[in-house]
Amino acid sequence: MAEVVTTEAQDAPAPKPRKRRRVFMWTFLAIQALFIGLIVLYATESTGPSHADVVAGCAHGAWQGLFKSQADCMTHYAAGLNGAGHAGQALGIGIVIFLWVAADVILGLGRLVVVTSRRRSA
């Protein structure tokens, strides 16, 4: 008669699979939230000139030669400063979007390398 031999490995229950931590996903989402926050912050920022800026540009006869009167200077100089502020705001948001895309491409390539290396080793 053949004798049945059992080992402890056969009797022991299989270990539960380890729950995977999603470090990359949470890091990726945190970076996305950071960039969205930056864009909202820059888009809602006030870029208009203060009254002191306009007065400094039009006071003491600085308007002569460019404008008809000081009132004309106040109107058009303020509009010019406001336009320059909006142009700077658009450039700032554009730089943030460029950095956002660059960070996402770098993170995507890094994730691709990690997943590919894990598949090869498994």
Steps between C-alpha positions, in 0.01 A plus 500: 500500500610848419531736785353855463736765627368850558710805557425818682509699176208302361290541816568871551253741343630703210617847608272784402631698206653824613285803432678717247572853600420744229780743570539607138129564454472716813818689415373559147165625628670730753710654222187549287324672791805723552502616139123554493534708816778708344296570189194600705719719721661678205171536311322664793787733590437871455727649235363852468704807588446680827395863504849591622656331194282700262558829683876441501495456123284805429593750771726805474459548127618152403199474270607791277612392157312171514144592599266799455437550871568348839150343499577340164829374642323351804255312278740364241797442730280293732374298203859439386608385845194277525576343162861440600381335821271266308779414256728413792226291656453308173875437476508375860211260441665382176823422686307306765321299230832427327652380828188292568528321165874447549445352848227269368722377215787432741271320744345298217839390369612410851185294553554326165855404598390365840211294359715361220777397740249332735348300215841379386603392849173315570 
